Amino acid sequence: MKLMYKKIKKATFLALMMAFFPSLAKAQNFYWEKPRIATDANKDCRFPEVLSSSAKSGGISAVFWQDVDKAKKEIYISMTTSWDGQNWSRRDRFAGPYSYSGEIPQIYSAAQNSKGRIAVAVVSGINQITVLMSEDYGKTFTEYPLEEQDEPLVGARIHALGNGNFIVFATLANKSKFNLVYSRCSETKKGTKWDDFDDFNFKTKTMFNPIAPNIVNIGFSDMMVFQAQYSGGGRSSFQIFASTTSDGGKKWSEPVMITGGMQNATSFNNQRPSLFYNNGTIYLAWERASIGGILSSVYVCTLNSRGEPKEEPMRISRSGNAVRPFLFNYEGNFYLTWTDSQNAMSRVLYSKKSKALWNDPDIIVDSTQSTALPVLSKKGESLSFVWLQNGASKNSKQLLMLFKDSTILPPVIKPVSFEEDKGGTDEKAVAEFQVTEDSSGIMGFSYIFTDDKDAEPPEKLMRIPQESQIEGYATKDGPWYFKVKQTDYAENWSKTTTLTYKRDTTAPLAPSIEELEDDGNGMLKSNTFKMVWKPQETDSDVAGYTWSLKYIAPVPRKACTSPGHPLRISPEEVKAISDKLMEDNMEKILSVEAPPLYLKGEADVLNEEFNNIRNGLYVFSVAAIDKVGNIGKPATKAFIINKYIPVTYITAVNSEVDVFGDISLDILGGNFDYDGTVSAIYLDKDGKAPYDYILKASENEFEVVSENRITNILLRTMDEGDYYIGLNHSDRGLYITKEKMLHADEHGTVKTFKKFKFVPEWVADNSKRKQNVNITKIAAVAIILLAIC
């Protein structure tokens, strides 16, 4: 019931998310990545111009700008181009330098025709315009100087006509007024030819100083809109006019005043027209402000083929100072952008047309110092924006580009119930995913748990970020895969992140133990030996090994040998004892316990050394452990050793003082009664004869009660000082500790020194050694462990 409730709760939550947040089903708003710097931050870059790639004509998308050298008063033209809208190729200063004086002017305009041919018109001199044309999408340009004029030329504007040819408009500055002039290009057998400039003549006497023409193809003709001063109603105002041509710009129709029919038309200035032809409809957007006012609004209307308004213009912006409108089509929808420049930092807004209405505006750029121009790439499928921002140096500008969020990083997956790259033995595996940073925000995840390495999770919302833990059930051994991808609010799906869980319930095989070298009588050659093993070739995931050495049974004393006690029976008898020892203990050998259930050595540790092990029958067992903890069956090896070299050693000294001040000592260690016994104990301040205190077993001054304990050591008094301890063994002679072991104070209190770790050294006094003892050999293999309580 709990599981069913959990599933119902999750499904209900996702359904509510889809209902209340339509963007989860279909994103309605734009989502953007972080802006990128498009120009060199150390240069002064201004006046961006944009060429877009449309669904109808294709072509490349390009962003142009002026690269200004203020110190030399020179301007260069630079550009960056892209086919897909994501990868851009920059060409710095492909044209120039061009000299200027005074304030930095905009000296160029760019256009692209339906065949992808690019043309850039530049005011290359006070009285001249040069057109640079490229047939290879901006890789190279050919210069075409146009006819030089007697008067200064400003405001060069180049446009592509419907027939594929280009036309350049410019304002010819006369003494009292501006004249609009134009030059057309045409293709001849000799190549591209540009006509001399013609005047843009019109009969309307109330219109003068036309500027800022904007041209689009409207099917069988081309339409131009421009702003000009209009004298009417007793005052002068800026109004928007339209003119058309059906012969490639040779002749233009008499201009029609588009804004003249609006209420109180001459009380308003109408400027910066933006013309767009969309699915058979001609749209015009412009900014409108009352004469003498400081705030503008953006208006939109549709035109007929003569340039006359088809309906009452509609005000789109409702607040602020709306300027520089732009119309564009993206993904089948029609949009209008404009800049709200009321405050010091401008905002760029957009509105989408829905049937006869325009949606409420949304923000594209919240803080900019100029308008943002839309850039369409990949045949209109990719959208970005470009605008100006302050540069690195004072009074300089740089271009920023804003790209629609089309990328998303994959999520991060971390194991919870297992270690990465190790897997586990459990059927259930648990992992958790973590979101990665995304400019649009992560909406959620989809995931699968599968044994198919090629499977992909579906692109549907299955988990929100807060539900980050996932689990899967591996129904068989082998690799299983957590596969997770995430989606953001811009509906981008990431690549899949994969985490492998390897379920492994098969333990490794038993390793093989190498044979030990024996003496031919069933005994090992030495009680110091090395156990060596190797893994099975089929086991590739061994993490390490566990092993143990188990004592099974003693070896009869007569079958044992040492440097001081050679064998007194024949090799045949030793072999018979060895065989019988094996036979009598076979059940114990076969039932020996497995090694401990933990890793004692890594995979590259394939041996264990044993040093001077006590005589006896032993079983060595070793088992492999794989990376997930499976422990295989152990390999075992039974063997007998009989060549123990006895060593006397001390592990602890205990002292007590009774009510009468008598001192009682206990000495703990080993081999006290092995091959003889301790016959005397020496306590001495300098460790050398003559000794301060001598205790004898023959006088019952101590008792060797076992192999590892000497007790009943009684001292009546003891001078103040630090003392060495010596043990005289009947078979191995006298040994004196290298370190001082006891401390007696002036009151007769005896204390042992504090414990510390060290490898003790011993001084051997061989004056009473038996001649059949090999002193050098004993010293070489002796292990003396000393720990002071």
C-alpha positions in Angstrom: 0.0 0.0 0.0 2.8 2.4 0.9 4.5 1.8 -2.5 1.2 2.3 -4.4 0.5 5.5 -2.5 4.0 6.8 -3.3 3.5 6.1 -7.0 0.1 7.8 -7.0 1.5 10.8 -5.1 4.3 11.2 -7.6 2.1 10.9 -10.6 -0.3 13.5 -9.1 2.5 15.9 -8.5 3.8 15.7 -12.0 0.3 16.1 -13.4 -0.1 19.3 -11.3 3.2 20.6 -12.5 2.2 20.1 -16.1 -1.2 21.7 -15.5 0.0 24.8 -13.6 3.2 25.3 -15.5 2.5 25.0 -19.2 6.2 25.5 -20.0 6.8 22.0 -18.7 4.8 20.7 -21.6 5.7 23.2 -24.2 8.0 26.2 -23.4 6.3 29.5 -24.3 9.1 31.8 -23.2 12.6 32.3 -24.4 15.4 30.9 -22.1 18.9 32.2 -22.6 22.4 31.2 -21.8 24.9 33.6 -20.2 26.0 36.4 -22.6 29.3 35.9 -24.4 31.8 38.5 -25.4 31.9 38.6 -29.2 34.7 41.1 -29.7 38.1 41.8 -28.2 37.6 43.3 -24.8 40.6 45.6 -25.3 39.2 47.2 -28.5 36.6 49.8 -29.0 33.8 48.2 -31.0 30.6 50.0 -32.0 27.6 50.2 -34.3 26.7 46.5 -34.8 24.8 45.5 -38.0 23.2 42.1 -38.5 22.6 39.8 -41.4 20.2 36.9 -40.7 19.7 33.6 -42.4 16.1 33.1 -43.3 14.1 30.0 -43.9 13.3 31.1 -47.4 16.6 32.3 -48.7 19.1 30.6 -46.3 22.5 32.2 -46.4 24.9 32.8 -43.6 24.3 34.9 -40.5 26.8 37.7 -39.8 27.4 40.4 -37.2 29.4 43.4 -38.3 30.9 46.2 -36.2 33.2 49.2 -36.4 36.6 48.7 -34.7 37.7 52.2 -33.7 41.2 53.4 -33.1 40.5 56.7 -31.4 44.2 57.6 -31.0 44.7 57.5 -34.8 41.1 58.6 -35.6 40.6 55.5 -37.8 37.8 53.1 -38.2 38.0 49.4 -39.4 35.2 47.1 -40.2 35.1 43.6 -38.6 32.7 40.7 -38.7 31.9 37.3 -37.3 29.9 34.7 -39.2 28.1 31.5 -38.4 26.0 28.8 -40.1 24.5 27.2 -37.1 24.2 30.2 -34.7 26.5 28.5 -32.1 29.9 28.4 -33.7 31.2 31.7 -34.9 34.2 32.6 -37.0 35.6 36.1 -36.5 37.4 38.3 -39.1 38.9 41.3 -37.5 39.5 44.5 -39.6 38.8 43.0 -43.0 38.2 46.5 -44.3 39.8 49.9 -43.5 41.2 52.0 -42.1 38.9 54.9 -42.8 39.6 58.3 -41.3 37.1 60.3 -39.4 36.9 63.6 -37.4 34.9 64.8 -34.5 32.5 62.3 -32.9 32.7 58.7 -34.0 30.2 58.2 -36.9 28.6 55.1 -38.2 30.1 54.8 -41.7 28.8 51.5 -43.0 25.8 49.3 -43.7 25.6 45.6 -44.7 23.1 43.4 -46.7 22.8 39.9 -48.0 20.8 38.8 -51.0 18.8 35.5 -51.5 21.9 33.8 -53.0 24.0 34.5 -50.0 26.0 37.3 -51.6 27.2 39.8 -49.0 27.6 43.6 -49.6 29.0 46.2 -47.3 28.6 49.9 -48.1 31.2 52.2 -46.4 31.6 55.9 -46.5 35.2 55.6 -47.4 35.7 59.4 -47.9 33.9 62.6 -47.3 32.3 62.5 -50.8 32.5 58.8 -51.6 31.0 55.5 -50.8 32.8 52.1 -51.5 30.9 48.9 -51.7 32.7 45.7 -50.6 31.1 42.5 -52.1 31.8 38.9 -51.1 30.8 35.8 -53.1 32.2 33.4 -50.5 30.2 34.3 -47.4 32.7 36.9 -46.1 36.0 35.1 -46.6 37.1 37.6 -49.2 35.8 40.9 -50.5 36.0 42.9 -53.8 35.9 46.7 -53.6 33.7 48.8 -55.8 34.2 52.6 -55.4 31.0 54.4 -56.3 30.8 57.7 -58.1 32.4 60.5 -56.1 30.0 63.4 -55.2 30.5 67.1 -55.0 28.8 67.3 -51.6 29.5 65.2 -48.5 27.7 61.8 -48.3 26.4 60.4 -45.0 24.1 57.6 -43.8 25.0 55.0 -46.4 22.3 52.2 -46.4 22.6 49.2 -48.6 19.7 46.7 -49.3 19.1 43.6 -51.3 16.3 43.8 -53.8 14.0 41.0 -54.8 15.8 40.4 -58.0 19.1 39.7 -56.1 20.7 43.0 -56.9 21.8 45.6 -54.4 20.9 49.2 -54.0 22.7 51.9 -51.9 20.9 54.9 -50.5 22.7 57.8 -49.0 22.0 61.3 -47.8 23.7 64.0 -49.8 24.2 67.0 -47.5 23.3 70.2 -49.3 23.5 73.7 -47.9 19.9 73.9 -46.7 18.5 70.4 -47.0 19.2 66.7 -47.4 18.7 64.9 -50.6 18.3 61.2 -50.8 20.4 59.6 -53.6 20.8 56.0 -54.7 22.9 53.7 -56.8 22.0 50.3 -58.2 24.2 47.4 -59.1 23.6 45.0 -62.0 25.3 42.0 -63.4 26.8 42.3 -66.9 29.0 40.1 -69.0 32.0 42.1 -67.7 30.9 41.5 -64.1 29.2 43.7 -61.4 28.5 47.2 -62.4 27.3 50.1 -60.2 25.3 53.0 -61.6 26.0 56.6 -60.9 23.9 58.1 -58.1 20.4 59.3 -58.9 18.2 61.6 -56.9 15.2 60.1 -55.1 12.7 62.6 -56.6 9.2 63.1 -55.3 6.4 65.5 -56.0 5.2 66.0 -52.4 6.2 69.6 -51.6 5.4 69.2 -47.9 8.0 66.4 -47.4 11.7 67.1 -47.1 15.0 65.8 -45.7 14.2 62.1 -46.1 16.5 59.7 -44.2 16.8 56.1 -42.9 15.3 54.1 -45.7 14.3 50.5 -45.0 13.6 48.1 -48.0 12.0 44.6 -48.2 10.7 42.5 -51.1 7.0 42.1 -50.9 6.6 39.5 -53.7 6.5 41.1 -57.1 7.9 44.4 -56.0 10.1 46.0 -53.4 8.8 48.5 -50.8 10.8 51.2 -49.1 9.8 53.0 -45.9 11.7 56.1 -44.6 11.2 59.0 -42.3 11.2 62.6 -43.5 10.2 65.9 -42.2 6.6 66.9 -42.9 5.3 70.4 -43.0 1.6 70.5 -42.2 -0.8 71.6 -39.5 1.2 74.7 -38.9 4.3 72.8 -37.7 7.1 70.5 -38.8 7.1 66.9 -37.7 8.8 63.6 -38.6 6.4 61.2 -40.5 6.8 57.8 -42.0 6.5 57.4 -45.8 6.4 54.4 -48.2 7.4 54.0 -51.8 7.5 51.0 -54.1 9.4 49.8 -57.2 8.6 47.0 -59.5 11.6 47.3 -61.9 14.5 46.7 -59.5 14.8 50.3 -58.2 14.9 52.2 -61.5 11.6 54.0 -60.8 9.9 54.6 -57.4 6.3 55.4 -56.8 5.2 58.7 -55.3 5.7 58.3 -51.5 2.6 57.7 -49.4 2.5 59.1 -45.9 1.7 56.1 -43.7 1.3 58.0 -40.4 -0.7 60.9 -41.8 -4.1 59.3 -41.1 -3.5 58.9 -37.4 -5.3 61.1 -34.9 -3.4 64.4 -34.4 -0.7 63.1 -36.7 1.2 66.3 -36.9 1.4 66.6 -33.1 3.7 63.5 -33.1 7.1 62.6 -34.4 7.3 59.2 -36.1 10.8 57.7 -36.6 13.0 54.7 -37.1 10.7 52.5 -39.2 11.2 48.8 -39.3 9.6 47.0 -42.3 8.9 43.2 -42.5 7.2 41.0 -44.9 5.7 37.9 -43.2 3.5 35.2 -44.9 2.0 37.6 -47.4 1.5 40.5 -44.9 3.5 43.7 -44.8 4.2 44.8 -41.2 5.6 48.2 -40.2 6.8 49.1 -36.7 8.1 52.5 -35.6 8.6 54.7 -32.6 6.1 57.6 -31.9 6.5 60.5 -29.5 4.6 63.7 -29.1 6.5 66.8 -30.4 8.5 68.2 -27.5 8.0 65.0 -25.5 10.8 62.7 -24.2 9.0 59.4 -24.1 8.3 57.3 -27.2 6.0 54.4 -27.8 6.2 51.6 -30.3 3.4 51.2 -32.8 2.6 48.5 -35.4 0.3 48.4 -38.4 -0.1 46.4 -41.6 0.2 47.9 -45.1 -1.2 47.2 -48.5 1.0 46.8 -51.5 1.0 50.6 -52.1 2.2 51.3 -48.6 -1.1 52.4 -47.2 -2.2 51.4 -43.7 -4.8 48.6 -43.7 -6.1 49.3 -40.2 -5.6 51.6 -37.3 -2.0 51.4 -36.0 -1.7 49.5 -32.7 0.3 50.7 -29.7 2.4 47.8 -28.4 4.5 49.3 -25.7 2.6 50.5 -22.6 5.3 52.1 -20.5 8.8 53.5 -20.4 10.6 55.0 -23.4 10.3 52.5 -26.2 12.7 53.0 -29.1 14.3 51.1 -32.0 11.7 48.4 -32.9 12.6 45.3 -34.9 10.3 42.8 -36.5 11.3 39.1 -37.1 9.9 35.7 -37.7 11.2 32.7 -35.6 10.0 29.2 -35.5 6.8 30.1 -37.3 6.0 32.9 -34.8 6.1 36.7 -35.4 7.9 38.8 -32.9 8.6 42.5 -32.2 11.5 43.7 -30.1 12.2 47.2 -28.8 14.4 48.9 -26.2 13.1 50.6 -23.1 15.7 53.4 -22.6 13.9 55.4 -19.9 16.6 54.7 -17.3 20.4 54.8 -17.5 20.6 51.1 -18.2 18.2 50.0 -21.0 16.0 46.9 -21.1 15.3 45.0 -24.3 11.7 43.6 -24.5 9.8 41.4 -26.9 6.2 40.6 -27.7 4.8 37.7 -29.8 1.9 38.1 -32.1 -1.0 35.7 -31.3 -3.6 36.0 -34.0 -4.8 39.6 -34.0 -3.3 40.5 -30.7 0.2 40.9 -29.3 1.2 39.2 -26.0 2.3 41.1 -23.0 6.0 42.0 -23.3 8.8 39.9 -21.7 12.4 40.8 -21.1 15.3 39.6 -23.2 18.1 41.7 -21.8 17.6 43.3 -18.4 20.5 45.7 -18.5 22.2 47.0 -21.6 23.6 50.3 -22.9 22.1 49.9 -26.4 19.4 48.2 -28.3 19.7 44.4 -28.9 19.5 43.2 -32.5 18.0 39.8 -33.3 20.2 37.4 -35.3 18.7 34.4 -37.0 20.9 31.6 -38.1 20.6 28.1 -39.5 17.9 29.1 -42.0 16.0 30.9 -39.2 16.1 28.0 -36.7 18.6 29.5 -34.3 18.0 32.8 -32.5 20.5 35.1 -30.7 20.9 38.8 -29.9 23.8 41.2 -30.1 24.2 44.5 -28.2 26.9 46.9 -27.0 28.3 47.1 -23.5 31.1 49.1 -21.9 34.5 47.7 -22.7 37.6 47.1 -20.7 39.1 50.5 -21.2 37.5 53.9 -20.5 34.9 55.1 -23.1 35.2 51.9 -25.1 32.5 49.5 -26.2 32.4 45.8 -26.8 29.8 43.5 -28.4 27.9 40.9 -26.3 25.9 38.1 -27.8 23.0 36.3 -26.1 22.2 32.8 -27.3 18.9 31.0 -26.9 19.5 28.2 -24.4 20.2 25.2 -26.6 22.7 23.4 -24.4 22.5 21.6 -21.1 25.2 19.8 -19.2 24.5 16.2 -18.2 23.7 15.5 -14.5 26.1 13.9 -12.0 25.4 10.5 -10.6 26.9 9.1 -7.5 26.6 5.7 -6.0 24.9 5.4 -2.6 24.7 1.6 -1.8 28.0 0.6 -3.5 31.4 2.0 -4.4 32.0 3.3 -7.8 33.8 0.9 -10.1 33.3 -1.9 -7.6 29.7 -2.8 -7.7 28.3 -5.2 -5.1 26.6 -8.4 -4.2 23.1 -7.0 -3.5 20.2 -7.2 -5.9 19.2 -3.7 -5.0 21.4 -0.8 -6.0 20.8 2.8 -5.0 22.3 5.9 -6.6 21.6 9.6 -6.5 21.9 12.3 -9.1 22.8 15.9 -8.8 21.8 18.8 -11.0 24.4 20.8 -12.9 24.3 24.6 -13.3 22.0 25.7 -16.1 21.0 29.2 -17.1 17.3 28.2 -17.6 17.1 26.1 -14.5 16.7 22.3 -14.3 13.2 21.1 -14.6 13.7 17.4 -13.9 15.1 14.1 -14.9 14.4 10.9 -16.7 16.2 7.6 -15.9 16.4 3.9 -16.4 18.2 1.0 -14.7 19.1 -1.6 -17.3 21.6 -4.3 -18.3 21.5 -3.0 -21.9 24.5 -0.7 -22.3 23.0 0.9 -25.5 19.6 1.7 -24.0 18.7 5.4 -23.4 16.2 6.9 -20.9 13.1 8.4 -22.5 12.8 12.2 -23.0 10.0 12.6 -20.6 9.9 14.1 -17.1 10.1 11.4 -14.5 11.7 13.1 -11.4 11.9 16.6 -10.1 15.3 17.7 -8.8 14.2 17.3 -5.2 13.6 13.6 -5.8 17.2 12.8 -6.4 17.6 9.2 -5.1 16.9 6.3 -7.5 17.1 2.6 -7.1 17.2 -0.4 -9.3 17.2 -4.2 -9.0 19.8 -6.3 -10.7 18.1 -9.6 -11.3 21.3 -11.4 -12.5 25.0 -11.1 -12.2 26.8 -8.7 -14.6 27.0 -5.0 -15.3 23.9 -2.9 -14.8 23.5 0.8 -15.7 21.9 3.7 -14.1 21.3 6.1 -17.0 20.1 9.6 -16.3 19.5 12.7 -18.4 18.1 16.0 -17.3 16.0 18.7 -19.0 15.8 22.4 -18.4 13.0 24.9 -18.7 14.1 25.7 -22.2 13.2 22.0 -23.1 16.8 21.0 -23.8 17.6 17.4 -22.9 21.1 16.7 -21.8 23.3 13.8 -22.9 23.0 10.7 -20.8 25.2 10.2 -17.7 25.8 6.5 -17.0 26.8 4.9 -13.7 27.7 1.2 -13.8 26.7 -1.2 -11.0 28.2 -4.6 -11.4 26.4 -7.2 -9.5 28.7 -10.1 -8.6 27.7 -13.0 -6.4 30.3 -15.4 -7.8 33.3 -15.8 -5.5 36.8 -16.1 -7.0 38.4 -19.6 -7.3 40.8 -20.8 -4.8 44.4 -19.7 -5.5 47.1 -22.3 -6.0 49.8 -22.7 -3.3 53.3 -23.5 -4.4 55.0 -26.5 -2.9 57.2 -26.1 0.1 60.8 -27.5 0.2 61.1 -30.4 2.6 64.0 -32.3 4.0 63.0 -35.6 2.6 61.6 -36.9 5.9 58.2 -35.2 5.7 59.4 -32.1 7.5 60.1 -28.6 6.1 63.8 -27.7 5.6 63.4 -24.8 8.0 61.0 -23.3 10.5 61.5 -20.0 8.7 59.7 -20.2 5.3 57.6 -18.4 2.8 54.1 -19.4 1.7 53.6 -18.4 -2.0 50.4 -18.6 -4.0 49.0 -17.3 -7.2 45.5 -16.5 -8.5 43.6 -18.5 -11.1 43.9 -17.0 -14.6 40.2 -16.7 -15.0 39.8 -14.4 -12.0 40.2 -10.8 -13.1 38.6 -9.0 -10.3 40.6 -10.2 -7.3 41.0 -7.3 -4.8 43.3 -9.2 -2.4 43.6 -12.2 -0.1 43.0 -13.4 3.4 45.1 -16.2 5.0 45.8 -17.9 8.3 48.2 -20.4 9.8 46.5 -22.9 12.1 48.4 -25.0 14.7 47.0 -28.6 14.6 49.3 -30.9 16.7 52.7 -31.0 18.4 55.7 -32.9 17.0 57.1 -35.6 19.3 60.2 -34.2 21.1 62.4 -37.0 19.8 61.6 -35.9 16.2 62.6 -32.3 16.8 66.0 -30.8 16.3 67.8 -27.6 17.2 71.3 -26.2 17.1 71.9 -27.5 20.6 69.9 -30.7 20.3 70.5 -32.7 17.1 68.3 -35.6 16.1 69.0 -38.9 17.9 66.8 -41.0 15.7 67.2 -42.1 12.1 65.6 -40.3 9.1 63.4 -43.3 8.6 62.0 -43.0 12.1 61.4 -39.2 11.5 59.5 -40.1 8.3 57.4 -42.6 10.0 56.5 -40.1 12.8 55.7 -37.5 10.1 53.4 -39.8 8.2 51.6 -41.0 11.3 51.2 -37.4 12.5 49.5 -36.5 9.2 47.3 -39.6 9.3 46.2 -39.2 12.9 45.2 -35.6 12.3 43.7 -35.8 8.9 40.2 -35.0 10.2 41.4 -31.9 11.8 43.4 -30.9 8.7 40.3 -31.3 6.5 38.0 -29.4 8.9 40.3 -26.5 9.6 38.5 -23.1 9.8 38.6 -20.8 6.8 40.8 -17.7 7.0 39.3 -14.5 8.6 36.7 -12.7 6.6 38.6 -9.6 5.9 41.3 -8.4 3.4 44.8 -8.9 4.8 46.7 -8.1 1.6 46.1 -6.4 -1.8 45.9 -8.3 -5.1 49.7 -7.9 -5.7 50.5 -9.5 -2.3 51.1 -13.2 -3.2 53.1 -14.5 -0.3 53.5 -14.4 3.5 56.7 -15.0 5.4 57.0 -16.9 8.7 60.0 -16.6 10.9 61.2 -19.4 13.3 57.7 -20.8 13.9 57.4 -23.3 16.8 57.5 -27.0 15.9 54.2 -28.6 15.0 51.8 -29.7 12.4 50.2 -26.7 10.7 47.7 -25.9 8.0 48.1 -22.8 6.0 44.9 -21.6 4.2 44.5 -18.7 1.7 41.4 -17.4 0.0 40.9 -14.8 -2.7 38.5 -11.8 -2.1 37.0 -10.0 -5.1 36.3 -6.3 -5.4 32.7 -6.6 -4.1 33.7 -8.7 -1.1 32.9 -12.2 -2.3 35.3 -14.6 -0.5 36.3 -17.8 -2.4 37.0 -21.2 -1.1 40.4 -21.4 0.6 43.3 -23.4 -0.7 45.1 -25.3 2.1 48.5 -26.7 2.6 49.4 -29.0 5.6 53.0 -29.3 6.7 55.2 -30.3 9.6 58.1 -28.3 11.0 60.6 -29.7 13.5 63.6 -27.3 13.5 62.6 -24.6 15.9 65.5 -22.5 17.2 64.5 -21.7 20.8 65.1 -18.1 22.0 64.6 -16.8 25.4 62.7 -13.5 25.5 60.8 -11.3 27.9 57.5 -9.6 27.2 56.7 -8.0 30.5 58.0 -7.4 34.1 55.6 -6.9 36.9 56.6 -5.6 40.4 54.8 -5.3 43.7 55.9 -4.2 47.2 54.1 -5.7 50.2 53.5 -4.0 53.6 56.9 -5.1 54.9 58.7 -3.4 52.0 59.6 -6.7 50.3 59.7 -6.5 46.5 58.0 -9.2 44.4 58.7 -9.6 40.7 57.1 -11.6 37.9 58.8 -12.0 34.5 56.7 -13.0 31.5 58.2 -14.1 28.2 58.9 -17.4 26.4 61.0 -20.5 26.2 62.0 -20.3 29.8 62.0 -24.1 30.2 62.4 -25.1 26.5 65.5 -27.2 26.0 66.6 -26.6 29.5 65.5 -24.0 32.0 66.4 -20.6 33.4 68.8 -21.3 36.3 69.6 -17.8 37.4 68.3 -14.2 37.2 70.6 -11.1 37.3 69.7 -7.5 38.2 72.5 -5.0 37.6 72.9 -1.3 37.2 75.5 -1.5 34.4 74.7 -4.9 32.9 78.2 -6.2 33.5 79.7 -8.7 36.0 80.0 -8.6 38.9 76.2 -8.4 39.1 74.4 -6.4 41.9 71.8 -9.1 42.5 71.9 -12.8 41.7 68.9 -15.1 42.2 69.3 -18.8 41.8 66.6 -21.4 41.1 68.6 -24.0 43.0 68.1 -21.8 46.1 64.4 -21.4 45.5 64.8 -17.7 44.9 62.4 -17.9 42.0 60.3 -20.5 40.2 59.9 -21.2 36.5 56.2 -22.1 36.6 55.8 -22.5 32.8 57.4 -21.9 29.5 56.4 -18.2 29.6 56.4 -17.2 33.3 58.9 -16.9 36.1 57.4 -16.0 39.5 58.0 -16.0 43.2 60.9 -13.6 42.7 61.4 -12.0 46.1 63.8 -9.1 47.0 64.2 -7.9 50.5 65.9 -4.6 49.6 67.1 -3.0 46.5 69.4 0.0 46.1 68.2 3.1 44.3 68.9 3.1 40.6 67.9 1.6 37.2 68.6 -2.0 36.4 69.2 -4.4 33.6 67.7 -7.9 33.8 69.7 -11.0 32.8 68.5 -14.5 32.4 70.9 -17.5 32.5 69.4 -20.4 30.6 71.0 -23.8 31.2 71.1 -24.6 27.5 71.5 -21.1 25.9 73.7 -19.3 28.4 73.3 -15.8 29.8 71.5 -12.9 28.2 71.2 -9.4 29.6 68.8 -6.9 28.3 70.3 -4.0 26.3 67.8 -1.6 28.0 67.3 -1.0 31.7 64.0 -2.5 32.8 63.5 -1.6 36.5 63.8 1.5 38.7 64.2 1.5 42.5 63.9 4.7 44.4 65.5 5.6 47.8 62.4 4.3 49.6 62.8 0.9 48.1 59.9 1.2 45.7 60.4 -0.6 42.4 58.7 0.6 39.2 58.9 -0.8 35.7 59.6 1.6 32.9 56.7 2.8 30.8 55.8 0.8 27.7 57.4 1.9 24.5 57.7 0.2 21.1 61.2 -0.9 20.1 63.1 -3.9 18.8 65.2 -4.9 21.9 68.8 -5.9 21.7 70.4 -8.4 24.0 74.0 -8.8 25.2 75.0 -12.5 25.4 77.5 -13.7 28.0 78.8 -17.0 26.7 81.2 -17.9 29.5 79.0 -20.7 30.5 77.7 -21.7 27.1 77.7 -25.4 26.3 80.1 -26.1 23.5 77.5 -27.8 21.3 75.5 -24.5 20.9 76.1 -22.4 17.8 76.0 -18.9 19.3 76.2 -17.0 16.0 73.3 -18.9 14.5 71.2 -18.3 17.6 71.9 -14.6 17.5 71.1 -14.4 13.8 67.5 -15.8 14.1 66.6 -14.6 17.6 63.4 -12.6 18.0 63.5 -10.8 21.3 60.3 -8.9 22.1 60.3 -6.6 25.1 57.4 -4.6 26.4 57.5 -3.0 29.9 54.3 -2.8 31.8 
